[in-house]
Amino acid sequence: MARVFSGVQPTGNLHLGNYLGAIRNFARLQDGNECLYCVVDMHAVTVWQDPEELAKNTREVTAAFLAAGINPDSHIIFNQSRVPQHAEIAWIFNCVARMGWLNRMTQFKEKAGKHRENASVGLYVYPNLMAADILAYKATHVPVGEDQKQHLELARDIAQKFNNDFGTECFPIVEPLILDAAARVMNLRDGRKKMSKSDPSDNSRLNLNDDAETIARKIRKARTDPDPVPDGSAEGGNRESRPEAFNLLEIFAALADKSISDIQRDFGGKQFSDFKQALAELAVEKLGPIGSEMQRYADDPGYIDSVLSGGAERARAIATPIRDEVYDIVGFLRN
Ligand code: TYM
């Protein structure tokens, strides 16, 4: 039995990429593992968040976890700021990680853009907090989408350097669980960009709370090229030459839990209009119930809040002795 940890930021617009790349796998890992799933509100505030929206989005991510089938009694769902051990261990990691390591983080470069001097210090040390999230529980297995791989490599480096510096085996080695199918769901309007919460065009993503009509419309409008659905032959092209076509194929395969070649066998050579019709039906069938469950939970914020506070209490019970162990190793007096 492994201890699994992962997190999702409450920054609004949860989308198909979050679901296929992460949340669906969170639910699938429940059997035989001990799972902690965290709404990472402290990560969210590394860029400006409206306080009321942050609270609303924290409940919304929690609702998505529940709607995806995560059981809050057998596993732990909580919001990060309720468990101070994350921040306490993150401070130690700020002193372990090297500037040079953080300077290499592509996500910081993307998010800070041209205005690096203006980015918050929190955004810069974000990966250290992420390492602390995982290691506060000595979790070993971390399901994420492809875009988080570099951060997880940094978490391994931090754990290793801490262990070496202090001559301990305190922290385990973290294993990223990046499942092949849909680890990188692309933007529906531009297959070279990933699907993201922050894209200004809502048509670029399928949101988990889109209704059936909106899902169908966005798929109909999704960009493709004039050629028929790739059939697996060389003439059918590849991901590089036809990014939008392959993205839709991958989304279909992931939603249907089949391989791409299965989908190519059924649709290869056909017109995209037929394929999109089938994809829209499938997406509505798979995402519709999640959206309506999320709405049901949204109508019961009292229940959501009880899940989060109960989860946080159980999370603190695991993280407190680990924080104590870290403090002892470092030489902080506690008693
Ligand atoms: P966040 O909130 O950006 O995304 C949540 C999860 O969704 C995955 N994801 C995608 N997967 C496939 N295709 C996409 N287009 C796509 N977009 C997003 C992300 O990879 C992620 O798994 N830093 C993390 C949150 C975090 C965390 C952690 C994760 C904080 N602490 C500790 C694991 C362990 C983030 O910003 O995810």
Residues whose N, C-alpha, C, O or C-beta is under 5 A from the ligand:
A	BS01	TYM	F5 S6 G7 V8 Q9 G17 N18 G21 A22 V40 H43 M130 D133 V142 P143 V144 G145 E146 D147 Q148 A182 A183 R184 V185 M186 K194 M195
